[in-house]
Amino acid sequence: MELTKPYYAVIFTSITTEDNMGYKEMAQQMESLAKRQTGFLGFESARDQLGISVSYWDSLGAIADWKMQTDHLFAQKKGREQWYKWYKVRICMVEREYEFGNG
């Protein structure tokens, strides 16, 4: 994913509860919705016991708009009430990147 720098990354790290019925479906809906937001650049995610999702944005304003999007607000509330034992959000400016590929 080659993006024009600098850009922003929102790193969402979480541990879910055992009763997380509906979580996967909501996460897929939020990813689909985020992709349609102005300023969205990309998304990467991995989940084992610890989940890490990173969304990429062109500005802090786009991140703020996403945080306040109505359906996203509903998902945040449901997450705090039902799905998350713990989470942390980090917002970072990406100034440089590199990658390796063998194939």
Buried (B, 14 or more C-beta within 10 A) or exposed (E): EEBEEEBBBBBBBBBBEEEBEEBEEBBEEBBEBBEEBEBBBBBEEEBEEEBEBBBBBBEEEBBEBBEEBEEBEEBBEBBEEBBBEEBEEEEEEBEEEEEEEEE
